[in-house]
Amino acid sequence: MKKILPLALFLFSGWVFCQSGFTLKVSGDVSKPLEMTLTDLSKMPRKEASLKDKDGSIHLYKGVSLQDILAKAGVPSGKELHGENLSKYLLARCTDGYQVLFSLAELDASVADKNVIVADMVDGKPLPESRGPLRLIAEGEKKPARSSYQLESLIIGQIKK
């Protein structure tokens, strides 16, 4: 055990070093556009979400509530989420070009009980480099299609008439 701990710390520090230039961008129809580093995210309150992958395995993810990140960017929520703000959406983009869409209402705790996090850990370990450094996890969905690997940006938009 004593020999494994230094090796684990070395590997983790290498992972952090490799990901140190990474930023999660929050842009679009927001009052405070953001570029958040992994360090910025690690200082925010942590939350857990479980997800059954395509192979049927259930994994426990840890990260930051998507709603907390959106609040930091000044995205409307709670009492502000009415009228034209109900036609706003979140487009999540990943480095491989994959994109998924959520309505702001379905992400807001005052409207729905949806647990969506931006995860950096799975089953107590950092996400594998091929799937990280961040993964969007939409807990409770029947298919993991919107739980996206290699998340790079969150864009707020609005349906126009």
C-alpha positions as CSV (number, residue, x, y, z in Angstrom):
1,M,0.0,0.0,0.0
2,K,2.8,2.4,0.9
3,K,4.4,1.9,-2.6
4,I,1.1,2.4,-4.4
5,L,0.2,5.8,-2.9
6,P,3.3,7.7,-4.2
7,L,2.7,6.1,-7.7
8,A,-1.0,7.2,-7.6
9,L,-0.1,10.7,-6.6
10,F,2.5,10.9,-9.3
11,L,0.0,9.7,-12.0
12,F,-2.7,12.1,-10.7
13,S,-0.3,15.0,-10.8
14,G,0.7,14.1,-14.3
15,W,-2.9,14.0,-15.3
16,V,-3.5,17.4,-13.8
17,F,-0.4,18.8,-15.5
18,C,-1.6,17.5,-18.9
19,Q,-5.0,19.1,-18.4
20,S,-3.7,22.4,-16.9
21,G,-4.3,24.3,-20.1
22,F,-7.9,23.2,-20.3
23,T,-10.8,25.7,-19.9
24,L,-14.5,25.1,-20.0
25,K,-16.1,28.0,-21.8
26,V,-19.6,29.3,-21.0
27,S,-20.8,31.8,-23.6
28,G,-23.8,33.0,-25.6
29,D,-26.8,34.7,-24.0
30,V,-25.1,35.1,-20.6
31,S,-24.4,38.2,-18.5
32,K,-20.9,36.9,-17.5
33,P,-19.1,34.8,-20.1
34,L,-16.8,32.4,-18.3
35,E,-13.6,30.4,-19.0
36,M,-13.2,28.0,-16.1
37,T,-10.1,26.0,-15.5
38,L,-10.1,22.6,-13.8
39,T,-8.8,24.4,-10.7
40,D,-11.7,26.8,-10.8
41,L,-14.2,23.9,-11.0
42,S,-12.4,22.0,-8.1
43,K,-13.1,25.0,-5.8
44,M,-16.9,24.8,-6.4
45,P,-19.3,22.7,-4.3
46,R,-19.2,19.0,-5.3
47,K,-22.1,16.8,-6.3
48,E,-22.6,13.2,-7.2
49,A,-24.6,11.5,-10.0
50,S,-24.9,7.9,-11.1
51,L,-25.1,6.8,-14.6
52,K,-25.8,3.4,-16.3
53,D,-23.5,3.2,-19.3
54,K,-24.4,1.5,-22.6
55,D,-22.8,-1.8,-21.3
56,G,-25.2,-1.8,-18.3
57,S,-22.6,-0.9,-15.7
58,I,-23.5,1.7,-13.1
59,H,-20.8,4.3,-12.3
60,L,-20.7,7.1,-9.7
61,Y,-19.5,10.4,-11.0
62,K,-18.4,13.5,-9.0
63,G,-18.3,17.0,-10.2
64,V,-20.0,20.4,-10.1
65,S,-23.7,21.0,-10.6
66,L,-24.4,22.4,-14.0
67,Q,-26.9,24.7,-12.4
68,D,-24.1,26.2,-10.2
69,I,-21.9,26.8,-13.3
70,L,-24.8,28.5,-15.1
71,A,-25.6,30.7,-12.1
72,K,-22.0,31.9,-12.0
73,A,-22.4,32.9,-15.7
74,G,-25.6,34.9,-14.9
75,V,-28.0,32.5,-16.7
76,P,-31.6,33.1,-15.7
77,S,-33.0,30.7,-13.1
78,G,-35.8,30.5,-10.5
79,K,-38.2,33.4,-10.6
80,E,-36.3,34.8,-13.7
81,L,-37.2,31.7,-15.6
82,H,-40.5,32.8,-17.2
83,G,-41.7,34.5,-20.4
84,E,-39.1,34.7,-23.1
85,N,-36.5,33.1,-20.8
86,L,-38.5,29.8,-21.1
87,S,-37.4,29.7,-24.8
88,K,-33.7,29.6,-23.8
89,Y,-31.6,26.5,-24.2
90,L,-28.1,25.1,-23.4
91,L,-26.0,23.6,-26.1
92,A,-23.2,21.5,-24.8
93,R,-20.3,21.0,-27.2
94,C,-17.6,18.4,-27.0
95,T,-14.1,18.3,-28.5
96,D,-15.0,15.6,-31.0
97,G,-17.9,17.7,-32.4
98,Y,-20.7,15.9,-30.5
99,Q,-23.4,18.3,-29.3
100,V,-26.4,17.9,-27.0
101,L,-29.3,20.2,-26.2
102,F,-31.2,21.0,-23.0
103,S,-33.9,23.5,-22.3
104,L,-33.0,25.8,-19.4
105,A,-36.3,25.0,-17.7
106,E,-35.5,21.2,-17.5
107,L,-32.1,22.1,-15.8
108,D,-33.7,24.5,-13.2
109,A,-34.4,23.1,-9.7
110,S,-37.5,25.4,-9.5
111,V,-39.0,23.6,-12.5
112,A,-37.6,20.0,-12.5
113,D,-35.7,17.6,-10.3
114,K,-33.0,16.8,-12.9
115,N,-29.5,16.2,-11.6
116,V,-27.0,17.2,-14.2
117,I,-23.3,17.6,-13.3
118,V,-20.0,18.4,-15.0
119,A,-18.0,15.5,-13.8
120,D,-14.2,15.2,-13.5
121,M,-14.2,11.9,-11.5
122,V,-15.7,8.5,-12.0
123,D,-15.7,5.8,-9.4
124,G,-13.2,7.7,-7.3
125,K,-10.7,8.3,-10.1
126,P,-10.1,11.1,-12.6
127,L,-11.8,10.5,-15.9
128,P,-9.6,8.7,-18.4
129,E,-7.8,11.1,-20.7
130,S,-9.7,9.7,-23.7
131,R,-13.0,10.6,-22.1
132,G,-12.1,13.8,-20.1
133,P,-11.1,15.9,-18.6
134,L,-14.9,16.7,-18.2
135,R,-18.0,14.7,-18.8
136,L,-21.6,16.0,-18.7
137,I,-23.7,13.6,-16.7
138,A,-27.5,13.7,-17.0
139,E,-28.6,11.4,-14.2
140,G,-31.8,9.4,-14.6
141,E,-32.1,9.5,-18.4
142,K,-33.1,6.1,-19.9
143,K,-30.2,6.4,-22.4
144,P,-26.8,8.0,-21.7
145,A,-26.9,9.9,-25.0
146,R,-26.8,13.4,-23.5
147,S,-24.1,12.3,-21.0
148,S,-21.3,13.6,-23.2
149,Y,-17.5,12.9,-23.1
150,Q,-14.8,15.6,-23.5
151,L,-17.1,18.6,-22.7
152,E,-15.5,21.8,-23.8
153,S,-18.2,24.5,-23.9
154,L,-21.6,25.4,-22.8
155,I,-23.5,27.9,-25.0
156,I,-26.8,29.6,-24.0
157,G,-29.1,30.4,-26.8
158,Q,-32.7,31.5,-27.4
159,I,-35.3,30.4,-29.9
160,K,-36.3,33.6,-31.9
161,K,-39.7,34.2,-33.4
